């Protein structure tokens, strides 16, 4: 539990109780509530002093922050002001009857809650905000308390989870409504970023609100199902529901109890509901599955699923019956046998099911396709494809049996199958809502491994400013022809793992957190037959490494001094650092002892059977895991590798599971972010690091774009509906074409602006296309002549980094720029992107929303390369590389450049240029498009390619409706996402 300062005032708990009592209601005069709850009078000065000086994790302070987070964000409330606004906060203060000094103190300590969860939704009937005031909130309240007190979540993280889960639950059907209504939605998180916490919160709120059967579909591996079951048992279902009145000290009960030997069970870390569980309207939860057992057929049909009706004249979902019934939770693998058993047991209860509110949560909902990003490589008749089709059919059958069932899928990629291929089981299309979760704090993702939007034209890379320098190590030795180099690279990766383990032991000894897990991932092939050979090779190298020998210690010392020590100096963020290698040396032996505690630390993880056989060695929940894992697509399917510190990723060219394996190194790395290393193939044939960056940046850009279209207009109509997302996916991935032969997406983008900020339109024709040669003469040189005046502009990045950027710039009328752009030749595969953009440009220019453009060319601080063309200086020429096939674009613009120019597109004044309405910005780069091995000589004009990045003026897209214009192929079937090619489409 949370420790409390002994100098804490006695009345602090009264404040906690008061804010907790108000948390699920509207705010009311606080002083009156405090007076009724306690004897002591709390003056404003005392209150302000406590709020300002109390520990950040004080329970009263935390509860106050959570309550304000709810009130700030509530969408359907009696407050007139918009959610998450300063005016909304003032109205909250009014309701609480706060004095001005108290308001100032709370605003300083608890700024207005903001959240970047993005929701794309159809119109829906709000019900949850009002319902939670009158129905039980016990399961959510206790889950919230568990996160706060046991898992030590921050108030902001809890508030964010509260808002995100409400965004989902309020779009489900009210379980008490008269007519049955199904909804289908999708929640998009990040790889290994805490999606389980979100769906556990959704389940808690759904059960509180009246849902009485929750089915959680997990991966295909039993250990994953068991881990999910344990998480939900520990954090939601709770000790009392697990025991159901049985005495755990009874030997017979203990023998059958899932968790009798579980250390968290013994330490009291499973949530307790206590007397609240016996209050009216609070359901008990029956587990239909257990930690040890997936779903099994029950005798006499689904005997356990019996619902008490207090009033037999009323339907089951009538409040008189629903809130006197218990709830059931089943955690089931996405396995044909398990789902067929569940369906067989559900069928005899069709009468009850017609009135039963059911929630289906589908974790990793895009699982089992070969490659979620590339439909052209799906093997439609493969065993995996057939299994996926079978699973989707069975889920659809459950939805058919349960008319009141709600389906919520969870995935880590916004480019899920359901948005790529119209043929891919449209019965599970998320037609009602898509929720894109915010990036959680403390998460190591693409931004932490890549130098996004930084081109290093103006500054040298070092361990402090470059994520690539700090965390990424290139693998260039060919496995077949350069065995010695490959051996030395693998040896360095093993040394890095041992060394980082020793540093963890050093930090533990200096009072840091306990590092329970320490793992390394080795992935060289997706072929299971090759994993044994890889394991043999790693094992042989491990046993010959002799880490404690003079030679081994010399290797570790060199790696420490050249790599780990300088990175820690730049990025340890207060974590303990050894003064030198000698101070670290004793901990190397401790790390090796932990690693070899039961002999060989190397495990192959490439099949369900192997994982099951090694479950004890791989169970991150039950024991410490310090091991090297040889993978395996199994490692890509929801299997969270805890404590992952070193990844060694070298695949042979042509293996097409890119997205499924990308991001294994992403996740939470508390207390050891500076120790994380990614060894990844980057040779002349394949640069996997660059390929992953391009793919993951597409995801980041797509999430940002969805944010532009979130919400509803003044008439209550959504700016974007889920059925319109697939064409946006196609715009972001124009090189991917659906394989569907008999269906196509109904929605069509007619015109589209880039949205806020810059959009890189970097897809000229290929080098071999003769059309590419005309762009420099027809577009590059005319724009070069426009941009002649010097501008020095400041910028500030999201992380606080700031500086100035120098440009040559000039103004051009909007219609003249359109004339120039008409001559630009684009890649043939880019038409779905550029055609709607040009349509927007024409329309916005003709109606006066776009009047002129500032053409800007960045001037690097270093002397740039220029060429002379008929006496005219052309340049500077910068480095922007073409991305590898199947991509058809270049690496993106530098974010520092964009950030410096964005104020101009917003109509603001900058030094040397007064602001103007209707002025957009065109950022141009001139790029030498020759292959790297042909750049020994200076470029000539024919080698250059102009790249264009646009930021339209704010006045051109002042409302969401101006961002994008839609049409449909089949107007009579407006709500259908996919339509048949024939039959009137």
C-alpha angles and dihedrals in degrees: 000000000000114000114233127215109248088222091058113122117255091236094059091092089053088059090049092050092047095051091044090052091050095041097090094037136056116281116269133183102305099199092060092050091048090051091053092049101046144022100228120088112231113208122207090246092054091045092050092047092052096046091047098046106029120110112275090242096046107137094232093048091046093050091049090053092048093050093049089048090057094047092045093053104035108126100194105043137128090254113109094209123088118263117268094018133127090240091054089053091051090052089051090052089050091054091049090047092231120177118236094257090051090049091051092050094049092046090052094047098036111030117198107291115250126185132187097207106133121211124193107188147160117238110286139183109253113228112136101076091057094038095055089060091062104029130067117283096182100118094048093043092051092044089051090050090048092054091047101044106027105027093033096226115177119249091246091054091050092047090050091051090048092054094043094049091047089052087060101039096048089057093055118088118273102256091221097053116123100232122054115249128176123204128193123201144162130221114203116202134161129273109282091349106131106281088149090063090054097050091043088056091047090051091049093052092042093053091047089051095051111276107141104185121046118183116191114195113202134180126295096264121090094219089058091050091048092049091051091047091051093048092052093043091051101040105029117011095045141196098291094051091048093050096038091200096314121135110244090203091063106102092221092052092043091054092058098037114112097217108031092121095034110119093214090053090049092047093053096248095134109099117260122209098188121179092347088076090068096052119113114271094020112118125214114228121233116201112225089186130034138208090264099039138052119208115311131183111270122220117257093013120294094340095170092055100082120138122205116227113204088188111034091189091067130067120263093253094053108115090242089063104025096059092049093054129089124235130237128213125196123184106196135176117240089251126137095229096048094048093046090053091052092049092049090054094045097052098073089058098056092132094058092039091060088064100031119107105225130185120200115195113192110197115202087009093183092053122130099037113117095234121002093201103047118053091176088070098046110119097223095192098039123119090250092051092049091049090051091050090049093050092049090048091052093048089050089050091055089051088052092052092048111050091184094050119127120206122209118176123198124206139161096223129064087206092070120160091256090065096044110047124038089203093059104102101293089188086084095044108137092241097163107046148350119202118195108199122221120253105266121237115260092025120142107213141139092311091058096050100038134052094233115202094356118120099175093230091135108027138038120248117248138163092268101051102028123069089190092057092046102046113013127080120184122234111207104153112109111233092223107033102028103041093153093055092044089051093052092048092051090046090054091051091052090047090050090053094050092044094049089048089054091050089052089053089048091052092047089055089052092056100269124140119289113266099217096176133036117175143169126203122210117190121171102145143013090219111102091207090064097049094078090055091048091049091049090051094048091045093051091048091046093054092047094048095087092195094185095049124098090256094046094048090049089055092048092047092052092049091046095051097040099038121007101039097051091044091050091049089055100038114018092106094208098322116139116274126197112241089228142338093278091062089052096045099087090055092057089071091048091052093048090049090054092046094050097037091128099021122259111044094195121103130178112221109187108116141038090242093054093047091050092048090051096038095124091052092046100040103115091181097054104037147009114278119203102163148127112241121204108206151234140165085279087074089059099054105082094297104140111211102210120211092015105174107154124036122188109194119177117147130176115253118267100033105130110205093100102141095037090061099031112101101026084128092055121098143078116326104176113189096000109060089120091058097054115114131184116199104193137169113264110159137133092278103041133018103187093174092059092043092053091046091055093047095046093045088056087057092048092049092047092051089051091050093051087056089061091060099042120124140019134293128238089279093054093253119136117247089219132015126203091250088063096054097083094067088051089054089052089053092053093044103033092158091063116080123190115245093220111130100179103035138050137180114274099211118080127191109229100175131001137179121210091246125223116352127001129332117200111221093188103154112111119159120289120273091257093054112098089212090071091069095066098057095078095051097039100039114004098057096043090051090045088058093051096053104068108121122091119242126180109195132182123228137190122197127212091258091055097257111142143175141123134286127205123221141173106224144170141174126250128180115253096244092050091053090051089053090053094045090052086070095052115108116216131193110277090236091057098067095103088058103040100039095062090043093053089046089055091047093052093047096045092047095047093051094045100251088117114042106160144352133227107221108207131188116190116234112209118221088236116071105272128220114258134175132211117239114184090326094314120116111232120194163329093249112209137189117259115151127216111244117241124262135316085032117092100193144073132250111281135262123277111268091217089062092048094046091052093052100040095087089062091058088050089058095250128144117256130183107289096006126071116219121261136188115242096025117133129185128236112194111198133192128189109215133192100231099192119117113266093252091057098054099088090104127054116272125251127211093268090060094058128096124190113222120200131207120183134205108180118212116270089239089064094059104028091140132038090244090065093054096069140010122205140199132176131224093218110036092181089062098044096153096050115102096200130029136187116264090230127046104066101318 
